[in-house]
Amino acid sequence: MVLRPDGKAVIVDFKKEDTSLGPPVAIRVSRDHAKRLFEKNKFTVLKSKELTYHYLIVFLNRNPV
């Protein structure tokens, strides 16, 4: 990923549950899994919101140059 230090990344994805819209549940990424992947790579969660069919997470890049 190319993102400057203190840059923000936003994830909006379907919840990992059966809904009438979106891709099959088997290929969806859960909010917690997405959060862990980014935190493992030195990103901090700035905001997280649950929507009807989606979740949204805003991350802050804490990686040095």
PDB file of N, CA, C, O and CB in Angstrom:
ATOM      1  N   MET A   1       0.840  -1.173   0.000  1.00  0.00           N
ATOM      2  CA  MET A   1       0.000   0.000   0.000  1.00  0.00           C
ATOM      3  C   MET A   1       0.885   1.236   0.000  1.00  0.00           C
ATOM      4  O   MET A   1       1.893   1.285   0.704  1.00  0.00           O
ATOM      5  CB  MET A   1      -0.955  -0.002   1.209  1.00  0.00           C
ATOM      6  N   VAL A   2       0.518   2.206  -0.767  1.00  0.00           N
ATOM      7  CA  VAL A   2       1.251   3.464  -0.793  1.00  0.00           C
ATOM      8  C   VAL A   2       0.363   4.510  -0.133  1.00  0.00           C
ATOM      9  O   VAL A   2      -0.670   4.910  -0.671  1.00  0.00           O
ATOM     10  CB  VAL A   2       1.647   3.882  -2.263  1.00  0.00           C
ATOM     11  N   LEU A   3       0.791   4.937   1.037  1.00  0.00           N
ATOM     12  CA  LEU A   3       0.036   5.930   1.790  1.00  0.00           C
ATOM     13  C   LEU A   3       1.019   6.681   2.667  1.00  0.00           C
ATOM     14  O   LEU A   3       1.819   6.071   3.378  1.00  0.00           O
ATOM     15  CB  LEU A   3      -1.102   5.270   2.644  1.00  0.00           C
ATOM     16  N   ARG A   4       0.962   7.975   2.620  1.00  0.00           N
ATOM     17  CA  ARG A   4       1.916   8.777   3.395  1.00  0.00           C
ATOM     18  C   ARG A   4       1.699   8.579   4.897  1.00  0.00           C
ATOM     19  O   ARG A   4       0.597   8.229   5.321  1.00  0.00           O
ATOM     20  CB  ARG A   4       1.785  10.273   3.031  1.00  0.00           C
ATOM     21  N   PRO A   5       2.739   8.800   5.701  1.00  0.00           N
ATOM     22  CA  PRO A   5       2.562   8.731   7.150  1.00  0.00           C
ATOM     23  C   PRO A   5       1.459   9.702   7.560  1.00  0.00           C
ATOM     24  O   PRO A   5       1.364  10.803   7.016  1.00  0.00           O
ATOM     25  CB  PRO A   5       3.895   9.057   7.896  1.00  0.00           C
ATOM     26  N   ASP A   6       0.646   9.308   8.492  1.00  0.00           N
ATOM     27  CA  ASP A   6      -0.514  10.055   8.969  1.00  0.00           C
ATOM     28  C   ASP A   6      -1.603  10.200   7.903  1.00  0.00           C
ATOM     29  O   ASP A   6      -2.521  11.003   8.066  1.00  0.00           O
ATOM     30  CB  ASP A   6      -0.080  11.425   9.439  1.00  0.00           C
ATOM     31  N   GLY A   7      -1.509   9.430   6.812  1.00  0.00           N
ATOM     32  CA  GLY A   7      -2.580   9.383   5.816  1.00  0.00           C
ATOM     33  C   GLY A   7      -3.717   8.519   6.329  1.00  0.00           C
ATOM     34  O   GLY A   7      -3.530   7.722   7.248  1.00  0.00           O
ATOM     35  N   LYS A   8      -4.886   8.671   5.744  1.00  0.00           N
ATOM     36  CA  LYS A   8      -6.059   7.915   6.173  1.00  0.00           C
ATOM     37  C   LYS A   8      -6.483   6.926   5.092  1.00  0.00           C
ATOM     38  O   LYS A   8      -6.420   7.224   3.899  1.00  0.00           O
ATOM     39  CB  LYS A   8      -7.220   8.866   6.513  1.00  0.00           C
ATOM     40  N   ALA A   9      -6.910   5.759   5.525  1.00  0.00           N
ATOM     41  CA  ALA A   9      -7.477   4.738   4.644  1.00  0.00           C
ATOM     42  C   ALA A   9      -8.891   4.448   5.138  1.00  0.00           C
ATOM     43  O   ALA A   9      -9.127   4.353   6.342  1.00  0.00           O
ATOM     44  CB  ALA A   9      -6.592   3.426   4.623  1.00  0.00           C
ATOM     45  N   VAL A  10      -9.823   4.309   4.210  1.00  0.00           N
ATOM     46  CA  VAL A  10     -11.219   4.050   4.565  1.00  0.00           C
ATOM     47  C   VAL A  10     -11.657   2.728   3.946  1.00  0.00           C
ATOM     48  O   VAL A  10     -11.444   2.483   2.758  1.00  0.00           O
ATOM     49  CB  VAL A  10     -12.142   5.211   4.094  1.00  0.00           C
ATOM     50  N   ILE A  11     -12.268   1.887   4.764  1.00  0.00           N
ATOM     51  CA  ILE A  11     -12.815   0.617   4.318  1.00  0.00           C
ATOM     52  C   ILE A  11     -14.331   0.684   4.478  1.00  0.00           C
ATOM     53  O   ILE A  11     -14.834   1.003   5.555  1.00  0.00           O
ATOM     54  CB  ILE A  11     -12.206  -0.586   5.122  1.00  0.00           C
ATOM     55  N   VAL A  12     -15.047   0.386   3.414  1.00  0.00           N
ATOM     56  CA  VAL A  12     -16.494   0.195   3.477  1.00  0.00           C
ATOM     57  C   VAL A  12     -16.750  -1.155   2.826  1.00  0.00           C
ATOM     58  O   VAL A  12     -16.446  -1.354   1.650  1.00  0.00           O
ATOM     59  CB  VAL A  12     -17.299   1.375   2.754  1.00  0.00           C
ATOM     60  N   ASP A  13     -17.307  -2.077   3.592  1.00  0.00           N
ATOM     61  CA  ASP A  13     -17.508  -3.423   3.071  1.00  0.00           C
ATOM     62  C   ASP A  13     -18.802  -3.996   3.631  1.00  0.00           C
ATOM     63  O   ASP A  13     -19.334  -3.516   4.632  1.00  0.00           O
ATOM     64  CB  ASP A  13     -16.310  -4.335   3.420  1.00  0.00           C
ATOM     65  N   PHE A  14     -19.298  -5.042   2.958  1.00  0.00           N
ATOM     66  CA  PHE A  14     -20.483  -5.723   3.448  1.00  0.00           C
ATOM     67  C   PHE A  14     -20.165  -6.452   4.746  1.00  0.00           C
ATOM     68  O   PHE A  14     -19.069  -6.989   4.907  1.00  0.00           O
ATOM     69  CB  PHE A  14     -21.022  -6.703   2.396  1.00  0.00           C
ATOM     70  N   LYS A  15     -21.118  -6.472   5.671  1.00  0.00           N
ATOM     71  CA  LYS A  15     -20.961  -7.240   6.901  1.00  0.00           C
ATOM     72  C   LYS A  15     -20.861  -8.721   6.546  1.00  0.00           C
ATOM     73  O   LYS A  15     -21.398  -9.160   5.529  1.00  0.00           O
ATOM     74  CB  LYS A  15     -22.145  -6.980   7.882  1.00  0.00           C
ATOM     75  N   LYS A  16     -20.182  -9.476   7.376  1.00  0.00           N
ATOM     76  CA  LYS A  16     -20.035 -10.917   7.141  1.00  0.00           C
ATOM     77  C   LYS A  16     -21.249 -11.629   7.743  1.00  0.00           C
ATOM     78  O   LYS A  16     -21.136 -12.380   8.711  1.00  0.00           O
ATOM     79  CB  LYS A  16     -18.693 -11.465   7.762  1.00  0.00           C
ATOM     80  N   GLU A  17     -22.391 -11.373   7.150  1.00  0.00           N
ATOM     81  CA  GLU A  17     -23.642 -12.018   7.549  1.00  0.00           C
ATOM     82  C   GLU A  17     -24.544 -12.076   6.324  1.00  0.00           C
ATOM     83  O   GLU A  17     -24.347 -11.337   5.360  1.00  0.00           O
ATOM     84  CB  GLU A  17     -24.339 -11.249   8.733  1.00  0.00           C
ATOM     85  N   ASP A  18     -25.526 -12.953   6.370  1.00  0.00           N
ATOM     86  CA  ASP A  18     -26.421 -13.127   5.238  1.00  0.00           C
ATOM     87  C   ASP A  18     -27.319 -11.903   5.081  1.00  0.00           C
ATOM     88  O   ASP A  18     -28.066 -11.552   5.995  1.00  0.00           O
ATOM     89  CB  ASP A  18     -27.267 -14.399   5.408  1.00  0.00           C
ATOM     90  N   THR A  19     -27.242 -11.264   3.932  1.00  0.00           N
ATOM     91  CA  THR A  19     -28.081 -10.111   3.616  1.00  0.00           C
ATOM     92  C   THR A  19     -28.687 -10.333   2.230  1.00  0.00           C
ATOM     93  O   THR A  19     -28.261 -11.221   1.491  1.00  0.00           O
ATOM     94  CB  THR A  19     -27.259  -8.771   3.670  1.00  0.00           C
ATOM     95  N   SER A  20     -29.662  -9.535   1.894  1.00  0.00           N
ATOM     96  CA  SER A  20     -30.304  -9.681   0.589  1.00  0.00           C
ATOM     97  C   SER A  20     -29.458  -9.088  -0.540  1.00  0.00           C
ATOM     98  O   SER A  20     -29.777  -9.270  -1.715  1.00  0.00           O
ATOM     99  CB  SER A  20     -31.674  -9.019   0.609  1.00  0.00           C
ATOM    100  N   LEU A  21     -28.393  -8.389  -0.190  1.00  0.00           N
ATOM    101  CA  LEU A  21     -27.513  -7.741  -1.158  1.00  0.00           C
ATOM    102  C   LEU A  21     -26.081  -8.228  -0.985  1.00  0.00           C
ATOM    103  O   LEU A  21     -25.713  -8.779   0.053  1.00  0.00           O
ATOM    104  CB  LEU A  21     -27.577  -6.213  -1.010  1.00  0.00           C
ATOM    105  N   GLY A  22     -25.289  -8.013  -2.022  1.00  0.00           N
ATOM    106  CA  GLY A  22     -23.851  -8.217  -1.899  1.00  0.00           C
ATOM    107  C   GLY A  22     -23.360  -9.600  -2.262  1.00  0.00           C
ATOM    108  O   GLY A  22     -24.130 -10.467  -2.676  1.00  0.00           O
ATOM    109  N   PRO A  23     -22.051  -9.789  -2.096  1.00  0.00           N
ATOM    110  CA  PRO A  23     -21.403 -11.057  -2.453  1.00  0.00           C
ATOM    111  C   PRO A  23     -21.749 -12.161  -1.446  1.00  0.00           C
ATOM    112  O   PRO A  23     -22.310 -11.887  -0.385  1.00  0.00           O
ATOM    113  CB  PRO A  23     -19.875 -10.873  -2.526  1.00  0.00           C
ATOM    114  N   PRO A  24     -21.412 -13.404  -1.788  1.00  0.00           N
ATOM    115  CA  PRO A  24     -21.647 -14.507  -0.846  1.00  0.00           C
ATOM    116  C   PRO A  24     -20.911 -14.268   0.477  1.00  0.00           C
ATOM    117  O   PRO A  24     -19.817 -13.703   0.501  1.00  0.00           O
ATOM    118  CB  PRO A  24     -21.197 -15.849  -1.466  1.00  0.00           C
ATOM    119  N   VAL A  25     -21.525 -14.703   1.558  1.00  0.00           N
ATOM    120  CA  VAL A  25     -20.945 -14.520   2.896  1.00  0.00           C
ATOM    121  C   VAL A  25     -19.557 -15.143   2.985  1.00  0.00           C
ATOM    122  O   VAL A  25     -18.689 -14.611   3.676  1.00  0.00           O
ATOM    123  CB  VAL A  25     -21.861 -15.131   3.966  1.00  0.00           C
ATOM    124  N   ALA A  26     -19.339 -16.243   2.310  1.00  0.00           N
ATOM    125  CA  ALA A  26     -18.060 -16.966   2.385  1.00  0.00           C
ATOM    126  C   ALA A  26     -16.869 -16.128   1.936  1.00  0.00           C
ATOM    127  O   ALA A  26     -15.748 -16.382   2.378  1.00  0.00           O
ATOM    128  CB  ALA A  26     -18.130 -18.217   1.544  1.00  0.00           C
ATOM    129  N   ILE A  27     -17.077 -15.143   1.076  1.00  0.00           N
ATOM    130  CA  ILE A  27     -15.939 -14.345   0.598  1.00  0.00           C
ATOM    131  C   ILE A  27     -15.887 -12.949   1.219  1.00  0.00           C
ATOM    132  O   ILE A  27     -15.047 -12.135   0.833  1.00  0.00           O
ATOM    133  CB  ILE A  27     -15.998 -14.221  -0.911  1.00  0.00           C
ATOM    134  N   ARG A  28     -16.760 -12.665   2.161  1.00  0.00           N
ATOM    135  CA  ARG A  28     -16.747 -11.366   2.838  1.00  0.00           C
ATOM    136  C   ARG A  28     -15.708 -11.366   3.954  1.00  0.00           C
ATOM    137  O   ARG A  28     -15.367 -12.416   4.500  1.00  0.00           O
ATOM    138  CB  ARG A  28     -18.145 -11.029   3.406  1.00  0.00           C
ATOM    139  N   VAL A  29     -15.216 -10.195   4.282  1.00  0.00           N
ATOM    140  CA  VAL A  29     -14.253 -10.027   5.369  1.00  0.00           C
ATOM    141  C   VAL A  29     -14.977  -9.346   6.534  1.00  0.00           C
ATOM    142  O   VAL A  29     -15.591  -8.295   6.353  1.00  0.00           O
ATOM    143  CB  VAL A  29     -12.996  -9.188   4.904  1.00  0.00           C
ATOM    144  N   SER A  30     -14.907  -9.933   7.706  1.00  0.00           N
ATOM    145  CA  SER A  30     -15.586  -9.342   8.859  1.00  0.00           C
ATOM    146  C   SER A  30     -14.902  -8.041   9.282  1.00  0.00           C
ATOM    147  O   SER A  30     -13.731  -7.810   8.979  1.00  0.00           O
ATOM    148  CB  SER A  30     -15.614 -10.338  10.035  1.00  0.00           C
ATOM    149  N   ARG A  31     -15.643  -7.213   9.977  1.00  0.00           N
ATOM    150  CA  ARG A  31     -15.109  -5.950  10.484  1.00  0.00           C
ATOM    151  C   ARG A  31     -13.915  -6.222  11.400  1.00  0.00           C
ATOM    152  O   ARG A  31     -12.891  -5.547  11.295  1.00  0.00           O
ATOM    153  CB  ARG A  31     -16.205  -5.154  11.239  1.00  0.00           C
ATOM    154  N   ASP A  32     -14.036  -7.192  12.287  1.00  0.00           N
ATOM    155  CA  ASP A  32     -12.946  -7.487  13.223  1.00  0.00           C
ATOM    156  C   ASP A  32     -11.695  -7.990  12.503  1.00  0.00           C
ATOM    157  O   ASP A  32     -10.579  -7.637  12.883  1.00  0.00           O
ATOM    158  CB  ASP A  32     -13.402  -8.523  14.248  1.00  0.00           C
ATOM    159  N   HIS A  33     -11.872  -8.800  11.480  1.00  0.00           N
ATOM    160  CA  HIS A  33     -10.717  -9.301  10.729  1.00  0.00           C
ATOM    161  C   HIS A  33     -10.023  -8.155   9.975  1.00  0.00           C
ATOM    162  O   HIS A  33      -8.796  -8.063   9.981  1.00  0.00           O
ATOM    163  CB  HIS A  33     -11.157 -10.411   9.736  1.00  0.00           C
ATOM    164  N   ALA A  34     -10.800  -7.293   9.334  1.00  0.00           N
ATOM    165  CA  ALA A  34     -10.226  -6.141   8.632  1.00  0.00           C
ATOM    166  C   ALA A  34      -9.463  -5.256   9.616  1.00  0.00           C
ATOM    167  O   ALA A  34      -8.363  -4.791   9.319  1.00  0.00           O
ATOM    168  CB  ALA A  34     -11.336  -5.324   7.918  1.00  0.00           C
ATOM    169  N   LYS A  35     -10.049  -5.031  10.774  1.00  0.00           N
ATOM    170  CA  LYS A  35      -9.407  -4.208  11.815  1.00  0.00           C
ATOM    171  C   LYS A  35      -8.069  -4.819  12.231  1.00  0.00           C
ATOM    172  O   LYS A  35      -7.065  -4.112  12.322  1.00  0.00           O
ATOM    173  CB  LYS A  35     -10.336  -4.065  13.052  1.00  0.00           C
ATOM    174  N   ARG A  36      -8.051  -6.121  12.483  1.00  0.00           N
ATOM    175  CA  ARG A  36      -6.810  -6.800  12.891  1.00  0.00           C
ATOM    176  C   ARG A  36      -5.734  -6.701  11.814  1.00  0.00           C
ATOM    177  O   ARG A  36      -4.564  -6.474  12.122  1.00  0.00           O
ATOM    178  CB  ARG A  36      -7.089  -8.273  13.208  1.00  0.00           C
ATOM    179  N   LEU A  37      -6.126  -6.873  10.550  1.00  0.00           N
ATOM    180  CA  LEU A  37      -5.153  -6.793   9.456  1.00  0.00           C
ATOM    181  C   LEU A  37      -4.481  -5.419   9.404  1.00  0.00           C
ATOM    182  O   LEU A  37      -3.264  -5.327   9.243  1.00  0.00           O
ATOM    183  CB  LEU A  37      -5.837  -7.090   8.115  1.00  0.00           C
ATOM    184  N   PHE A  38      -5.266  -4.368   9.539  1.00  0.00           N
ATOM    185  CA  PHE A  38      -4.700  -3.021   9.486  1.00  0.00           C
ATOM    186  C   PHE A  38      -3.882  -2.719  10.742  1.00  0.00           C
ATOM    187  O   PHE A  38      -2.797  -2.145  10.644  1.00  0.00           O
ATOM    188  CB  PHE A  38      -5.817  -1.981   9.319  1.00  0.00           C
ATOM    189  N   GLU A  39      -4.382  -3.094  11.912  1.00  0.00           N
ATOM    190  CA  GLU A  39      -3.636  -2.830  13.149  1.00  0.00           C
ATOM    191  C   GLU A  39      -2.310  -3.582  13.160  1.00  0.00           C
ATOM    192  O   GLU A  39      -1.317  -3.078  13.685  1.00  0.00           O
ATOM    193  CB  GLU A  39      -4.472  -3.223  14.376  1.00  0.00           C
ATOM    194  N   LYS A  40      -2.285  -4.770  12.592  1.00  0.00           N
ATOM    195  CA  LYS A  40      -1.047  -5.551  12.481  1.00  0.00           C
ATOM    196  C   LYS A  40       0.008  -4.787  11.669  1.00  0.00           C
ATOM    197  O   LYS A  40       1.210  -4.965  11.868  1.00  0.00           O
ATOM    198  CB  LYS A  40      -1.333  -6.926  11.825  1.00  0.00           C
ATOM    199  N   ASN A  41      -0.461  -3.944  10.762  1.00  0.00           N
ATOM    200  CA  ASN A  41       0.425  -3.160   9.906  1.00  0.00           C
ATOM    201  C   ASN A  41       0.528  -1.702  10.351  1.00  0.00           C
ATOM    202  O   ASN A  41       0.746  -0.805   9.537  1.00  0.00           O
ATOM    203  CB  ASN A  41      -0.058  -3.223   8.474  1.00  0.00           C
ATOM    204  N   LYS A  42       0.369  -1.484  11.648  1.00  0.00           N
ATOM    205  CA  LYS A  42       0.601  -0.192  12.300  1.00  0.00           C
ATOM    206  C   LYS A  42      -0.383   0.910  11.902  1.00  0.00           C
ATOM    207  O   LYS A  42      -0.012   2.081  11.816  1.00  0.00           O
ATOM    208  CB  LYS A  42       1.984   0.266  11.995  1.00  0.00           C
ATOM    209  N   PHE A  43      -1.629   0.529  11.662  1.00  0.00           N
ATOM    210  CA  PHE A  43      -2.690   1.505  11.451  1.00  0.00           C
ATOM    211  C   PHE A  43      -3.516   1.588  12.723  1.00  0.00           C
ATOM    212  O   PHE A  43      -3.662   0.596  13.438  1.00  0.00           O
ATOM    213  CB  PHE A  43      -3.580   1.127  10.226  1.00  0.00           C
ATOM    214  N   THR A  44      -4.051   2.755  13.006  1.00  0.00           N
ATOM    215  CA  THR A  44      -4.895   2.997  14.163  1.00  0.00           C
ATOM    216  C   THR A  44      -6.311   3.289  13.685  1.00  0.00           C
ATOM    217  O   THR A  44      -6.501   3.991  12.692  1.00  0.00           O
ATOM    218  CB  THR A  44      -4.344   4.168  15.023  1.00  0.00           C
ATOM    219  N   VAL A  45      -7.302   2.756  14.384  1.00  0.00           N
ATOM    220  CA  VAL A  45      -8.695   3.030  14.040  1.00  0.00           C
ATOM    221  C   VAL A  45      -9.063   4.429  14.547  1.00  0.00           C
ATOM    222  O   VAL A  45      -8.920   4.736  15.730  1.00  0.00           O
ATOM    223  CB  VAL A  45      -9.649   1.944  14.648  1.00  0.00           C
ATOM    224  N   LEU A  46      -9.539   5.265  13.620  1.00  0.00           N
ATOM    225  CA  LEU A  46     -10.020   6.596  13.991  1.00  0.00           C
ATOM    226  C   LEU A  46     -11.525   6.607  14.199  1.00  0.00           C
ATOM    227  O   LEU A  46     -12.040   7.305  15.072  1.00  0.00           O
ATOM    228  CB  LEU A  46      -9.639   7.613  12.926  1.00  0.00           C
ATOM    229  N   LYS A  47     -12.227   5.819  13.379  1.00  0.00           N
ATOM    230  CA  LYS A  47     -13.685   5.808  13.442  1.00  0.00           C
ATOM    231  C   LYS A  47     -14.181   4.474  12.915  1.00  0.00           C
ATOM    232  O   LYS A  47     -13.608   3.916  11.979  1.00  0.00           O
ATOM    233  CB  LYS A  47     -14.297   6.990  12.633  1.00  0.00           C
ATOM    234  N   SER A  48     -15.243   3.965  13.514  1.00  0.00           N
ATOM    235  CA  SER A  48     -15.855   2.728  13.071  1.00  0.00           C
ATOM    236  C   SER A  48     -17.362   2.890  13.188  1.00  0.00           C
ATOM    237  O   SER A  48     -17.864   3.371  14.204  1.00  0.00           O
ATOM    238  CB  SER A  48     -15.345   1.507  13.900  1.00  0.00           C
ATOM    239  N   LYS A  49     -18.083   2.488  12.149  1.00  0.00           N
ATOM    240  CA  LYS A  49     -19.528   2.649  12.170  1.00  0.00           C
ATOM    241  C   LYS A  49     -20.194   1.446  11.518  1.00  0.00           C
ATOM    242  O   LYS A  49     -19.746   0.963  10.479  1.00  0.00           O
ATOM    243  CB  LYS A  49     -19.941   3.947  11.457  1.00  0.00           C
ATOM    244  N   GLU A  50     -21.262   0.969  12.133  1.00  0.00           N
ATOM    245  CA  GLU A  50     -22.070  -0.107  11.586  1.00  0.00           C
ATOM    246  C   GLU A  50     -23.232   0.519  10.816  1.00  0.00           C
ATOM    247  O   GLU A  50     -23.935   1.386  11.334  1.00  0.00           O
ATOM    248  CB  GLU A  50     -22.584  -1.065  12.716  1.00  0.00           C
ATOM    249  N   LEU A  51     -23.423   0.077   9.588  1.00  0.00           N
ATOM    250  CA  LEU A  51     -24.534   0.531   8.762  1.00  0.00           C
ATOM    251  C   LEU A  51     -25.492  -0.648   8.568  1.00  0.00           C
ATOM    252  O   LEU A  51     -25.254  -1.723   9.119  1.00  0.00           O
ATOM    253  CB  LEU A  51     -24.030   1.092   7.381  1.00  0.00           C
ATOM    254  N   THR A  52     -26.549  -0.472   7.811  1.00  0.00           N
ATOM    255  CA  THR A  52     -27.535  -1.540   7.636  1.00  0.00           C
ATOM    256  C   THR A  52     -26.921  -2.809   7.063  1.00  0.00           C
ATOM    257  O   THR A  52     -27.093  -3.886   7.634  1.00  0.00           O
ATOM    258  CB  THR A  52     -28.654  -1.069   6.736  1.00  0.00           C
ATOM    259  N   TYR A  53     -26.217  -2.705   5.956  1.00  0.00           N
ATOM    260  CA  TYR A  53     -25.619  -3.872   5.310  1.00  0.00           C
ATOM    261  C   TYR A  53     -24.093  -3.836   5.320  1.00  0.00           C
ATOM    262  O   TYR A  53     -23.450  -4.828   4.975  1.00  0.00           O
ATOM    263  CB  TYR A  53     -26.112  -3.977   3.887  1.00  0.00           C
ATOM    264  N   HIS A  54     -23.520  -2.732   5.701  1.00  0.00           N
ATOM    265  CA  HIS A  54     -22.081  -2.507   5.603  1.00  0.00           C
ATOM    266  C   HIS A  54     -21.486  -2.111   6.952  1.00  0.00           C
ATOM    267  O   HIS A  54     -22.198  -1.831   7.917  1.00  0.00           O
ATOM    268  CB  HIS A  54     -21.786  -1.428   4.564  1.00  0.00           C
ATOM    269  N   TYR A  55     -20.164  -2.098   6.980  1.00  0.00           N
ATOM    270  CA  TYR A  55     -19.434  -1.456   8.065  1.00  0.00           C
ATOM    271  C   TYR A  55     -18.452  -0.485   7.429  1.00  0.00           C
ATOM    272  O   TYR A  55     -18.055  -0.656   6.277  1.00  0.00           O
ATOM    273  CB  TYR A  55     -18.699  -2.507   8.981  1.00  0.00           C
ATOM    274  N   LEU A  56     -18.073   0.508   8.167  1.00  0.00           N
ATOM    275  CA  LEU A  56     -17.120   1.523   7.710  1.00  0.00           C
ATOM    276  C   LEU A  56     -16.053   1.664   8.784  1.00  0.00           C
ATOM    277  O   LEU A  56     -16.365   1.765   9.970  1.00  0.00           O
ATOM    278  CB  LEU A  56     -17.829   2.902   7.422  1.00  0.00           C
ATOM    279  N   ILE A  57     -14.799   1.671   8.367  1.00  0.00           N
ATOM    280  CA  ILE A  57     -13.690   1.903   9.299  1.00  0.00           C
ATOM    281  C   ILE A  57     -12.741   2.909   8.662  1.00  0.00           C
ATOM    282  O   ILE A  57     -12.373   2.779   7.495  1.00  0.00           O
ATOM    283  CB  ILE A  57     -12.940   0.563   9.650  1.00  0.00           C
ATOM    284  N   VAL A  58     -12.347   3.919   9.446  1.00  0.00           N
ATOM    285  CA  VAL A  58     -11.342   4.893   9.015  1.00  0.00           C
ATOM    286  C   VAL A  58     -10.082   4.605   9.820  1.00  0.00           C
ATOM    287  O   VAL A  58     -10.108   4.578  11.051  1.00  0.00           O
ATOM    288  CB  VAL A  58     -11.838   6.391   9.218  1.00  0.00           C
ATOM    289  N   PHE A  59      -8.978   4.388   9.107  1.00  0.00           N
ATOM    290  CA  PHE A  59      -7.693   4.083   9.734  1.00  0.00           C
ATOM    291  C   PHE A  59      -6.719   5.232   9.524  1.00  0.00           C
ATOM    292  O   PHE A  59      -6.802   5.955   8.532  1.00  0.00           O
ATOM    293  CB  PHE A  59      -7.108   2.775   9.170  1.00  0.00           C
ATOM    294  N   LEU A  60      -5.798   5.393  10.463  1.00  0.00           N
ATOM    295  CA  LEU A  60      -4.712   6.358  10.353  1.00  0.00           C
ATOM    296  C   LEU A  60      -3.405   5.571  10.221  1.00  0.00           C
ATOM    297  O   LEU A  60      -3.127   4.679  11.022  1.00  0.00           O
ATOM    298  CB  LEU A  60      -4.676   7.334  11.594  1.00  0.00           C
ATOM    299  N   ASN A  61      -2.615   5.906   9.214  1.00  0.00           N
ATOM    300  CA  ASN A  61      -1.338   5.248   8.971  1.00  0.00           C
ATOM    301  C   ASN A  61      -0.295   5.759   9.973  1.00  0.00           C
ATOM    302  O   ASN A  61       0.033   6.945   9.988  1.00  0.00           O
ATOM    303  CB  ASN A  61      -0.865   5.491   7.512  1.00  0.00           C
ATOM    304  N   ARG A  62       0.217   4.858  10.801  1.00  0.00           N
ATOM    305  CA  ARG A  62       1.249   5.202  11.785  1.00  0.00           C
ATOM    306  C   ARG A  62       2.619   4.692  11.377  1.00  0.00           C
ATOM    307  O   ARG A  62       3.538   4.681  12.196  1.00  0.00           O
ATOM    308  CB  ARG A  62       0.883   4.642  13.145  1.00  0.00           C
ATOM    309  N   ASN A  63       2.777   4.269  10.129  1.00  0.00           N
ATOM    310  CA  ASN A  63       4.062   3.786   9.636  1.00  0.00           C
ATOM    311  C   ASN A  63       4.974   4.960   9.343  1.00  0.00           C
ATOM    312  O   ASN A  63       4.538   5.949   8.754  1.00  0.00           O
ATOM    313  CB  ASN A  63       3.880   2.919   8.380  1.00  0.00           C
ATOM    314  N   PRO A  64       6.244   4.866   9.746  1.00  0.00           N
ATOM    315  CA  PRO A  64       7.201   5.933   9.400  1.00  0.00           C
ATOM    316  C   PRO A  64       7.508   5.893   7.911  1.00  0.00           C
ATOM    317  O   PRO A  64       7.173   4.931   7.220  1.00  0.00           O
ATOM    318  CB  PRO A  64       8.512   5.791  10.221  1.00  0.00           C
ATOM    319  N   VAL A  65       8.134   6.925   7.439  1.00  0.00           N
ATOM    320  CA  VAL A  65       8.490   7.020   5.998  1.00  0.00           C
ATOM    321  C   VAL A  65       9.419   5.915   5.611  1.00  0.00           C
ATOM    322  O   VAL A  65       9.826   5.828   4.452  1.00  0.00           O
ATOM    323  CB  VAL A  65       9.139   8.372   5.669  1.00  0.00           C
TER     324      VAL A  65
END
